[in-house]
Amino acid sequence: MLMKFILSVVCVACTFSGAYAWDFKRYNEHGDMIFYNIIDENSCEVTSGDDDPEYHYFGSVTIPEYVISDYAESEPVMLQVVGIGAYAFFKQEFLNEIILPQSIFYIGDFAFAGTDLYGIELPHGLYSIGRKCFAGVRIRTSDDIVKPYLPYLIIPNTVGQIDEGAFSNADIDILEFEKENTHLTEIPRQAFKNSSVRVLYIKSKIRRICEEAFSDCKELSGIHMNDGVQIIEDKAFYGHAKMKQLELPSTITDIGEDAFTTGFSLGIDVLYVNATRPPYCVAKESLGPTIVDRQGTYRYQITNTKLVVPVNSTNIYRTTYPWDRFPETSVSGRNTAGVSVPTVSRDDDAESIFSVDGSRRSVLQKGVNIIRHKDGTVRKVYRK
């Protein structure tokens, strides 16, 4: 029943927001004119003002949780704002920040594409993120002490649907998929393609990373996956330039063609695979491009990457195609039993600790620390 309700709300929203017409408009408390479409007797969505002369946004805009309507000849009623419709703020190039209420359930296609956002916090209650809705925007958290800004985007654990290209070409530094998410099972095709994501944390139970999800993310240097990821599709992380180490979880079963290659090599110094059985690779290029020497002979070995697997699995990796492309001398084992994430100091109720450059820390260190708390808030702590 819940899923039927979710789909019905999203479908109704798409029906209303496919056109640029709006049902009524209201000023918010800061004097910005917001345009709305009525969804039903209790709810509405923000929509585009199209050619209305008041459809212009500058700086920060706050969306209210409730608004009074006066649509047609009906009596004014209090409506809850449950969505941001398709194209609602499309190409509003002077929009820098959007403050969304917790009542927002969906964000439609291209809703914020073409804006210059530097600050956004996705509400806990958000379920659906539309196609290319944040394409090409800067998503930043302002910081008066640490320069440059430390963009940190959290995908809430209520999100169950992200459409193709939702954050493509976006300026995001640290990206986290929040843990305890039972709705979202995959990161869709081209979702973050050509974005500036540098550090990726997958804490939720994502099972599939789809084709080109993070391709051409040239700043990507760190990927942290929880157990649960099973399938990494073709070119999911293709074209990275700075990732020197990669650890794949024990649940990984399938790796697509050119999933991690840079175009010329695997581009990784050390590859840790915690699966006791070698993951299936759809092509020999899954582990790096095939090289043809001057005599026209194909060379399948990977000579510049060290492979580290569970200690009792070294032999099966050395004899399973295409993992046997790694020279035997480069394959080593380690005991992964009992390995756990280092705990952090809890004197400040911190869930995660980072340096100013985004590197994860296990404890507070001297200087400036970026602290993320269990409630999702982020603050700076200086330790002498």
Order of alpha helices (4+ residues) and beta strands (2+ residues): alpha-beta-beta-beta-beta-beta-beta-beta-beta-beta-beta-beta-beta-beta-beta-beta-beta-beta-beta-beta-beta-beta-beta-beta-beta-alpha-beta-beta-beta-beta-beta
